[in-house]
Amino acid sequence: MSVAEPASVAELVTAARAGSVRAVGRLLSLVESPRRAEVLALVGPASVRVIGFTGPPGAGKSTTVAALVGVYRQQGLRVAVLAVDPSSPYSGGALLGDRIRMAAHINDADVLIRSVATRGHLGGLAEAVPAAIQLLAALAYDLVLLETVGVGQSEIEIAALADPTLVILNPGAGDAIQAAKAGLLEVADLIVVNKADREGADQTVRDLRTETDVLILTLSAARGDGLPELAQAIEAHHRTDTPARRTARARAQILSLAQTRLRVHPSLDRLAAAVATGDADPYTAAELLIPPLDKWEAIGHRGTAAAATE
């Protein structure tokens, strides 16, 4: 006899807290849907450590993440991996799917691996990612490893969520210069030259040191060389986090999400047409597009993001 699946969000939350990976997956799907606020209102506010990984395609981000998952599991931590992928133009789903390199952890009930499609969000992160992180925190995950697809300047948005943000680069091939041009080095808390057993690794480290004062580590993720040092550097950086830096990350996160919502605001086309015909000026139109904060002030300290959007 088959067991009936939970039908409500409350039942899904109960099942997820009891260890159902399937229920966690269904809840993550809901936070990518119009029912996001319903889920977040039920689980309530929660926070969790987030470690971010970005860098050019092929640098070894997934291999590095998989290796670190092994380190954190040895410490007894529950780990979630969110891999942010470009959206499929046909289905809206994540093109790359769950990373093949994570296969070593696929049967571990305390490791969750999830791909999230960007679905048109302006930056390199999906709009649902902050909600997914809040959900995972409420479900007692100890760490979230957040990997971006690494295809351009928008990837720097990861710094709004993660502490620390790791930029993964390859030796040679001009990665150091390209990363500097793309603005990645500006948001890097740690820089990792992966595949350090390859020729050109030392030169890449030297090139990077002319571009940034950020700590640079070398790693061969596939072999595990340099992995303990990387884990120690991540922990050391986390210990030096400050309220001011956390506030700065929250500010960047709010601005990113607000910008995405403003671009699809129902009044934007009407205001743009008025400016184009000279019936309104862009300054007034911009003021009209941004709602007053009276509602937020009326909310007071109720403390949930859902209340702010009622």
C-alpha positions in Angstrom: 0.0 0.0 0.0 1.4 3.4 -1.0 1.8 6.1 1.5 -0.1 9.3 0.8 2.1 12.4 0.0 1.7 15.5 2.2 -0.9 17.8 0.6 -0.3 21.0 2.4 2.7 23.3 3.0 2.4 22.6 6.7 2.5 18.9 6.2 5.5 19.3 3.8 7.4 21.3 6.5 6.7 18.6 9.1 7.9 15.9 6.8 11.0 17.8 5.8 11.9 18.4 9.5 11.4 14.7 10.0 14.1 14.0 7.4 12.1 13.6 4.1 14.4 14.8 1.3 11.5 14.6 -1.1 9.5 17.1 1.1 12.5 19.4 1.1 12.6 19.3 -2.7 8.9 20.0 -3.0 9.3 23.0 -0.6 12.2 24.3 -2.7 10.0 24.1 -5.7 7.3 26.1 -3.9 9.8 28.9 -3.1 10.5 29.2 -6.8 6.7 29.7 -7.4 4.1 32.3 -6.5 3.6 30.4 -3.2 7.0 31.5 -1.9 5.5 33.9 0.7 3.2 31.1 2.0 6.2 28.9 2.7 8.3 31.6 4.3 5.5 32.7 6.5 5.2 29.2 7.8 8.8 28.4 8.5 9.6 31.9 9.9 12.9 33.8 9.9 16.1 31.8 10.1 19.7 32.2 9.1 22.5 29.9 8.1 26.1 30.2 7.0 26.4 30.6 3.2 29.7 30.1 1.3 29.7 31.4 -2.2 31.6 30.1 -5.2 32.0 31.9 -8.5 34.4 32.2 -11.4 34.8 31.4 -15.1 33.3 28.2 -16.6 35.6 25.3 -16.3 37.5 26.6 -13.3 36.5 23.7 -11.2 33.8 25.3 -9.0 31.7 22.1 -8.8 34.7 19.9 -8.1 35.8 22.3 -5.3 32.3 22.4 -3.8 32.1 18.6 -3.9 35.4 18.3 -2.1 34.4 20.8 0.6 31.1 18.9 1.1 33.2 15.9 2.1 35.2 18.0 4.6 32.1 19.4 6.2 30.4 16.0 6.3 33.4 14.7 8.2 32.7 17.4 10.8 29.1 16.1 11.1 27.5 19.1 9.4 24.3 19.0 7.3 25.1 20.6 4.0 23.0 22.0 1.2 24.4 22.8 -2.2 22.5 25.3 -4.4 23.8 25.4 -8.0 22.4 28.4 -9.9 22.1 27.6 -13.6 20.9 29.6 -16.6 17.2 29.1 -17.3 16.1 27.0 -20.2 14.3 29.1 -22.8 11.8 26.3 -23.3 11.0 24.9 -19.8 12.3 27.6 -17.5 14.2 24.9 -15.7 17.8 24.6 -14.8 19.8 23.5 -17.9 22.8 22.0 -16.2 20.9 20.0 -13.6 22.4 18.5 -10.5 26.1 18.4 -10.9 27.6 15.1 -11.9 30.6 15.8 -9.8 28.4 15.7 -6.7 27.6 12.0 -7.3 29.7 10.9 -4.4 27.3 12.6 -2.0 24.0 11.8 -3.8 23.0 9.0 -1.4 23.9 11.0 1.8 20.6 12.0 3.5 22.5 15.0 5.1 23.6 16.4 1.8 21.0 18.2 -0.3 22.0 19.1 -3.9 19.7 21.4 -5.8 19.9 23.3 -9.1 18.0 26.6 -9.3 17.2 28.3 -12.6 17.9 32.1 -12.8 14.5 32.6 -14.5 15.2 36.1 -15.8 16.7 37.6 -12.7 19.1 40.4 -13.6 22.0 39.2 -11.6 23.8 35.9 -11.6 21.6 34.5 -8.8 18.0 33.3 -9.1 15.4 35.5 -7.4 14.3 32.5 -5.3 17.8 31.9 -3.8 17.4 34.1 -0.7 14.1 32.3 0.0 15.7 28.9 -0.5 18.4 29.8 1.9 15.9 30.9 4.6 14.0 27.6 4.1 17.1 25.5 4.4 18.1 27.4 7.6 14.7 26.7 9.0 15.1 23.0 8.2 18.3 22.9 10.3 20.9 22.7 7.6 24.2 23.9 9.0 25.8 25.2 5.7 24.7 26.3 2.3 27.3 26.1 -0.5 26.1 28.5 -3.2 27.6 28.0 -6.7 27.0 30.3 -9.6 27.4 29.4 -13.3 30.1 32.0 -13.7 29.3 33.6 -17.1 29.9 37.4 -16.5 29.9 40.4 -14.4 26.5 39.7 -12.9 28.1 36.9 -10.9 29.4 39.4 -8.4 25.9 39.5 -7.0 26.8 36.4 -5.0 28.6 38.6 -2.5 25.3 39.9 -1.3 24.5 36.5 0.2 27.8 34.7 1.0 30.4 34.9 3.7 32.9 34.3 2.3 32.8 34.6 -1.4 35.4 32.4 -3.2 36.5 33.2 -6.7 37.8 30.0 -8.4 40.3 30.5 -11.2 42.4 28.3 -13.4 46.2 28.7 -14.0 47.2 30.4 -17.2 44.7 31.4 -20.0 44.6 35.0 -18.7 42.0 34.1 -16.0 43.6 36.5 -13.5 43.3 39.5 -15.9 39.8 38.5 -17.2 38.6 38.2 -13.6 39.9 41.6 -12.8 38.2 43.1 -15.9 34.9 41.4 -15.0 34.9 42.8 -11.5 35.1 39.4 -9.8 38.2 40.3 -7.8 36.4 43.3 -6.2 34.0 41.0 -4.4 36.4 38.1 -3.7 37.0 37.3 0.0 39.3 34.5 -1.0 40.8 33.6 -4.4 41.5 30.0 -5.2 43.8 29.0 -8.1 42.5 25.5 -8.8 44.3 22.8 -10.8 47.5 24.2 -9.2 49.4 21.1 -10.3 49.2 22.4 -13.9 51.8 24.6 -15.5 51.3 28.3 -15.1 49.8 28.2 -11.6 52.7 30.1 -10.0 52.5 32.8 -12.6 48.8 33.1 -12.2 49.3 33.7 -8.4 51.9 36.3 -9.2 49.6 38.0 -11.7 46.8 38.0 -9.1 49.0 39.6 -6.4 49.5 42.6 -8.7 45.7 43.0 -8.9 44.5 42.4 -5.4 45.5 42.1 -1.7 42.9 39.3 -1.1 44.3 36.1 0.3 45.2 33.7 -2.6 45.3 30.0 -2.1 46.3 27.2 -4.5 44.3 24.0 -4.8 44.0 20.8 -6.7 40.4 20.0 -5.9 40.3 16.7 -7.8 43.3 15.4 -5.8 42.5 17.1 -2.5 45.8 19.0 -2.4 45.3 22.2 -0.5 41.8 21.3 0.7 42.5 21.5 4.5 44.1 24.9 4.1 41.1 26.1 2.1 38.7 24.9 4.8 40.8 26.7 7.4 40.8 29.9 5.5 37.0 29.8 5.0 36.6 29.4 8.8 39.0 32.1 9.6 37.2 34.6 7.4 33.9 33.7 8.9 35.2 34.4 12.4 36.1 38.0 11.3 32.7 38.8 10.0 31.1 42.0 11.4 27.6 43.4 11.8 28.5 46.2 9.3 29.5 43.6 6.7 26.3 41.7 7.2 24.3 44.8 6.8 26.1 45.7 3.6 25.3 42.2 2.2 21.7 42.6 3.1 21.6 46.1 1.5 23.0 44.7 -1.8 20.6 41.8 -1.7 17.6 44.1 -1.3 18.7 46.4 -4.1 19.2 43.5 -6.4 15.8 42.1 -5.9 14.2 45.5 -6.0 15.8 46.2 -9.3 14.4 43.0 -10.8 10.9 43.8 -9.6 11.0 47.4 -10.9 11.9 46.2 -14.4 8.6 44.3 -14.5 6.5 46.9 -12.6 3.0 47.1 -14.1 3.3 50.9 -14.4 6.7 51.0 -16.0 5.5 51.0 -19.7 2.9 53.6 -19.0 5.4 55.9 -17.3 8.0 55.3 -20.0 5.4 56.3 -22.7 4.6 59.5 -20.8 8.3 60.4 -20.6 8.8 59.6 -24.3 6.0 61.9 -25.3 7.2 64.7 -23.0 4.1 64.4 -20.7 6.3 63.6 -17.8 10.0 63.9 -16.8 12.1 60.9 -15.9 12.7 62.2 -12.4 9.0 62.3 -11.5 8.4 59.0 -13.2 11.2 57.4 -11.1 9.6 58.8 -7.9 6.2 57.4 -8.9 7.7 54.0 -9.6 9.1 53.7 -6.1 6.4 53.2 -3.5 6.5 55.3 -0.3 7.8 53.6 2.9 4.6 54.4 4.8 3.5 50.8 4.6 6.8 49.6 6.0 6.7 52.1 8.8 3.2 50.9 9.7 4.4 47.3 9.8 6.7 48.2 12.6 8.7 45.3 13.9 6.6 42.4 12.8 9.8 41.1 11.3 8.9 39.1 8.2 9.6 39.8 4.6 6.1 38.5 3.8 4.5 41.2 5.9 6.3 43.8 3.9 4.7 42.6 0.7 1.2 42.2 2.0 
